[in-house]
């Protein structure tokens, strides 16, 4: 028996190779930072190399579909399946870009010589998010969520001297602590009702009709608080604008993509695995009647996108505007989940691929501009379209894509969400989302108006970007234009990735 | 004398939870807010251990409580470091006065 358990453990270690690589890189980064006191140039290369190795292992085992860390017959603590692997790849991809952004960021460059810590903390976040997307046990869910949060609290205030950074990290740690505490209380109630922390076991236990549904409803909502805070869904979004505005720009970009993606993966897995009753041939899920998730998520998503879009209308700071826009996008993404069908999940995955490119790109341009003019205020953007046409046009493409206009990739993302909504006969919701998109057009275009139509109050000297940044920017812009026309590959990838273990 | 049972533990944990939320909402001092968060975590811990003991669910509950204690310590360390940094930059730890980031 003991020998058998050991075998299961060793086999599980083969399944979590990407996570092991990331853990090894954390140790390596700290060591290299200590040994090579003088030369910090190596650290980003080491990080990117580690991420590429992890990506290789993820792709190698992309089609795996099994439990890890289970003892024989019982369900395991973690799952390795195409759905989780898709999100791991997305996280690794975003991480590579963020490491490259950090190299170009003046803000990070000026923050002492603590680069080793910086990259080690980013890798701590990556590790937490990888566990988050593959967790199938409430214990693992809570611990990985906290691992991500702890690293990001520190990263949000990384430059320390700056007032904005300190304030962002304080607000982040307080909101984060409260919501994860509330989530933990919800977990404890679910444990009390079912006697298990494993999502699959909970699912089989609550099929019986005598489960106390009111208590369960309360626990479910308490857990949603914790996850909703991670994906910045209203009404748990209050931290988002402040933290996004205060944190260093590469970290803001990272929070808006990677931790949101991990949160969505967790939410989808939690709802689908725990509450599923059956899936009909057309791919629609029938959930247990214990909690009416469908209505709940429709309300939350409409609230989220309306609030995000309308609050963004009168923002004058570019980072804050993008923060509200990311809240609005969380609303669109939640609609994909509200459909409660495989088609909706496909739409979410497609949207995430596109969203990663356009949002990271937008933050990258904001960062390059902030490097030169030292400001993110919209008023300082006046006339920028002429003094630096390259950055101006790139930002224009990103913003048009965020609005969801053809021929950019953002249109494809929105299109699939709407198709899923209409197939599920949720026409009213689709119309509300469409009206929201129209509202969002105003504030995205307002930025472009500032850049191209308004005259600068004081003359801005024309400036150029370095070659490496320019190449990176082109590498992000190109997919947005290409996927806008030729989107079969991302749709195929998303369709192949919706397999969750057991369904 | 009534026997101490599951309900007594649950009552204590709910009282602790409410006190934690109350502290977070009413206190202005960042350190006191953090203490409210600790109360919430500990109320969940009482739940875990009480359920594990009275429900005969095995050791999962105790295990979770141990993890939570460790995480709470880590969170307190990080949060206090951040509060210390706030005190250096703002010369106050009153959360209402730290509001340079606003609409």
Interface residues (C-beta under 8 A of the other chain):
Chain A: X138 X139 X142 X143 X146 X150 X153 X154 X157 X160 X161 X163 X164 X166 X167 X168 X169 X170 X171 X173 X174 X177 X178 X181 X182 X184 X185 X187 X188 X189 X191 X192 X195 X196 X197 X241 X242 X245 X246 X311 X314 X315 X320
Chain B: X17 X20 X24 X30 X33 X34 X36 X37 X40 X41 X43 X44 X45 X47 X48 X51 X55 X57 X60 X61 X63 X64 X67 X68 X71 X74 X75 X78 X79 X82 X83 X85 X86 X89 X90 X95 X98 X99 X100 X101 X103
